[in-house]
């Protein structure tokens, strides 16, 4: 079907942010005297917000106080370095322009802190999103549907006319909880096998396939 609104995850879906997330995490870990993590490890840690990423990255026995100090160090570093190595996935800016030209509205809903979502969308996709929402105090993170439902309300789009696009099991659950279809992408942080194992039924392997699913 032709959708009225396409809601995208950010990390691993429209932007390859993995190197910068790993660098910020390792800066924070090193600053707290903890061992660093590989990029492949970080790939498995992200998806449920920065706090959960750091909880997965630290050694066993790390205290809540240490986690808070780690989180503060991450935030200070990532605020300044969130775009050092980040780049859009091939074909994504063009896809967003095609959607806009076709009259399909677009939005981002991410578990990345809202400061990062706003900065990265402004830098890489200026004028291409009708709404963008990151993690905020008082709003439940994905897979809770709260931020998705807020976007639907703000843009006056019924959920029956919207689709959620993401690269992880969290995104599949988010779409399910929001009562809308999901398109998974296998070029991001999770493999096609992983996505199918977690319930994905429609998978795009690149932006061209994603465009066909959204525009045809």
N, C-alpha and C positions, 0 to 999 in steps of 0.2 A: 504494500500500500504506500501511498505518498503521505508522509508525515507532515504535520504543521510545525513540529518542534523536535530538534535533535539535541539531547543533553549529553555532553561529553564528560568523562573523567579527564583528568589532566595528565598526571604522571603515568607514562607508559602507554598513553592513548593518543594524545596530540603532541606531547613534548617528551623527548628523551632526556630526563632529568637525573638519571641514575648516577652519573659520575659526580655531579655536584652534591647530591644527597650523601653519597659515600664520603666525599671530601669533608663535608660539614660534620658528619657523624664522627669521622676519624679525628678531626680537629678537636671535637668535644671530648672524645675518649682519651686522646693523648693529653689534653689539658687537665684531665682528672686522674692521670696516671694509670689508665686502663689500656689493654691491648687493642690495637686497631683491627678492623674487619675488612675482608676482601670485597670487591664490587659484587661478585657472585653471591656472597653471603648477604650483602645489603639488598640485593634483588629479592631475596626471600623474606627479608624483614619488613619491607615497606608495604603500604596499602591500607593500614588501619590508623594512620595519623603518626605524627612525629614521636609522641610519648611512647606509643607501642613499639615503634621502630627502635627507639633507644632501649626500652626494656628488653627487647630481644637481643640487642647487641652487647649488653653489659655482662660481666662475669656473674655467676651465681653468688647470691649473698649480698648484692649491691643494695644499699638502703634507699628508702624514699628520699631522704635528704640528699644523698649522692645523685640520685636520678634528677632531682630538681636542679641541682648545680649543673649537671650534664645538659639538661634541657636548656638552661639559660645560656650556656656556652654555645650550644648548637644554634640557638636563635640569633645570638649576636653575630656569629660567623655567617650563617646562611642569609641573613638580611642583606649583607654586603656582597655575598658571593653566589647568589642563587642562579646566576646566568653565566658563570664563567665558562662552562663546557656544555651547557644545555642548548638544544636545538630542536626545531620542529621535526617530526618524522616526515620523510619524503612524501610530497603530494598533499599534505594536510592543509597548508594555507590555501592552496588552489581549491581543494574540496570545500573549504569554508566559504570561499568567494562564490563557488558554484551554487552552494546551498542558498546563500543570500540572494543571488541573482534569480533563483527559482522561487523565491518568496518563502523559503523555509527558515524559520527562526532558529537560533542556536544559543546554547548556554553551556556553562561549565559548572559542575558540582564535584568538588574534590575534598579529600581529607587533609590536603596540605593546608597549613595555616593560611588564613585569608590574606595576610600581607603578601605572601608569596604568590598566591593565585592572582591577585590584582596586578602585582608588578609584572609577572610573566605574561599575562594576557595582554597587558598594555604594550609590552615590549615586542612580543612576537606576533600578536594578532590584533593590532589596533583597529577598532571599529567593526570587528567581525563577530563579536558576541553580544547578544541582547541582554544577557545577565551572566554573572560569574559569582560563585559562592565557594569560599573555603571554610576551614574549621573556625568556628567562632564560639566564644563562651556562651553557654546556655542553649546551644543547638546540638542535638545528638549527632554524632558522626555516622557516616555510612558504616554498616548497611542499613541503619535507620533511614526512613524515607523523608525525614523532616526537611532537609535542604532542597531535595527534589520537589517536594510539595510546595515549598515556599516559592520556588521558581515558577511552577505551574500557576500559582495564584498571582504572582507579580505580572506574568505575561498573559494572563487570562486565556490559557490554553487548557482544554480538557485532557486528562491523562490518556484518554483513548486515542488522541491524536499525536502523542509523544512517544519517543523511543529513547532508551538510555544506551550509551556506547561506552564500553570500558574494557580493560585488559586483565581483570582479576576475578577471583571468586567473590570478593567483596562487592564488585560491580554487579555480578549476576544476582546476588542476594538483594542488593539495593533496588534493582529493577523489579524483582519479585515483590519486595515489600511495598514498593510504590504502585504496584498493579499495572505495570507497563512492560512491553516487550524489551528484550535486550539483544544488542549486537555485540559480540565479543570480538576483540582483535588479537591476533596471535603474533604480531610483530613487536609487542611491548615487553612487559616484565614477566609474563607467564607463557608457557608453551601451549600449543593446541591440545596436546594430550591432557595437560593439567586442566585446561578450561573445560574440555568435554567431561572429564572426571567429576568436575564440580557443577555440571548441569548445563553447560553452554549448548545451545542447539543451532545458533546461527553465528558463524565465525568468518571474519574477513581477514585475509592474510596481508593485505596492503591497502593503501588509500584508494586505489582504483576499484577494488572489490567493494570497499565501503561505500564509495560513490554510487556504484551500481545498485547496492541494497537501499540506499537512501533516496536516489533520484529516479530509478526506473519504475 
